[in-house]
Amino acid sequence: MDYIDYYKVLEVDKNAGQDDIKKAYRRLARKLHPDVNPNDKEAHKKFQLLNEANEVLSDPEKRKKYDQYGHDWKHAGQYEQAKARQHSQNFDSQTFQGDFNEEGFSDFFSSLFGNMRGGSFRGRQARFRGEDYQAELQLNLTDVFQTHQQVLTVNGKNIRITIPAGVENGQKIKISGYGGAGTNGGPSGDLYITFHILNNSSFKRSGNDLYTDADLDLYTAVLGGELIIDTLGGKVKLQVKPETQNETKIRLKGKGFPVYKKEGSYGDLIVSLHIKIPTNLTEKQKELFKQLSQSN
């Protein structure tokens, strides 16, 4: 496996802080995202590599191992164990029968620690699990109001995933086996997808509840009546009680956002009523209001 400089991938200096790494990743992700380059295979490969670099450098512990061991940071623990075992035992190629073999590592390790093929490490090849992939998916709020499917390109392969209704902003899901391939027959890693939900509606979301404002004319506020309210599932009729006050909040049960992985369960819709004062009154209407005010 060739050594890959993750710092160059993210276009940052090796002394870059976490904020610099985060900003660089977001800038390049917007440029290389598959949605922006739907037919550009090269951009897709760069986007996958960008996610890989961000996963390592945005994690202080992983970054420390990478700075020491390079692209083989994932195998650093196994290497150190085997190296310690070598120093603690006075053995030769005939007596060592462990499960470590330098072929499980890249040429980068050989350049750091020399060729061990001639003696200490002639055991059977170590099996290592493939690395996990990190990806981000941007969706609109109305997209996740219903369960739907999308096709993603991961490591050059198209996979169809089901996105359950009710996914929240920042939520991460795991798709087993769609990460990097294992080494020497080891299992594949997993794919982790972080969702970024953009609110493309007039509603404010808080968990499974939705919030919205509605204008109410003065006459309906005083006398009561019906008001048509928009929801993400369509229009509904709201019964307004007589003498309703400004900023009254009405909760509509089950008219909010779907509950994640609970089919048929929804949060509530909270409607704040704002009474509109009539304008451009006629002289007769003004007179009626004067009479009304004098009757109190």
Stockholm file with secondary structure:
# STOCKHOLM 1.0

chainA/1-296         MDYIDYYKVLEVDKNAGQDDIKKAYRRLARKLHPDVNPNDKEAHKKFQLLNEANEVLSDPEKRKKYDQYGHDWKHAGQYEQAKARQHSQNFDSQTFQGDFNEEGFSDFFSSLFGNMRGGSFRGRQARFRGEDYQAELQLNLTDVFQTHQQVLTVNGKNIRITIPAGVENGQKIKISGYGGAGTNGGPSGDLYITFHILNNSSFKRSGNDLYTDADLDLYTAVLGGELIIDTLGGKVKLQVKPETQNETKIRLKGKGFPVYKKEGSYGDLIVSLHIKIPTNLTEKQKELFKQLSQSN
#=GR chainA/1-296 SS CCCCCHHHHHTCCTTCCHHHHHHHHHHHHHHHCTTTSTTCHHHHHHHHHHHHHHHHHTSHHHHHHHHHHGGGGGGHHHHHHHHHHHHHSCCCTTTCCCSCCGGGSCHHHHHHHCCCTTTTTCSCCCCBCCCCEEEEEEEETTGGGSCEEEEEEETTEEEEEEECTTCCTTCEEEETTCSCCCBTTCCCCCEEEEEEEECCSSCEEETTEEEEEEEEEHHHHHHCEEEEEEETTEEEEEEECTTCCTTCEEEETTCSCBCTTCTTCBCCEEEEEEEECCCSCCHHHHHHHHHHHHTC
#=GC SS_cons         CCCCCHHHHHTCCTTCCHHHHHHHHHHHHHHHCTTTSTTCHHHHHHHHHHHHHHHHHTSHHHHHHHHHHGGGGGGHHHHHHHHHHHHHSCCCTTTCCCSCCGGGSCHHHHHHHCCCTTTTTCSCCCCBCCCCEEEEEEEETTGGGSCEEEEEEETTEEEEEEECTTCCTTCEEEETTCSCCCBTTCCCCCEEEEEEEECCSSCEEETTEEEEEEEEEHHHHHHCEEEEEEETTEEEEEEECTTCCTTCEEEETTCSCBCTTCTTCBCCEEEEEEEECCCSCCHHHHHHHHHHHHTC
//
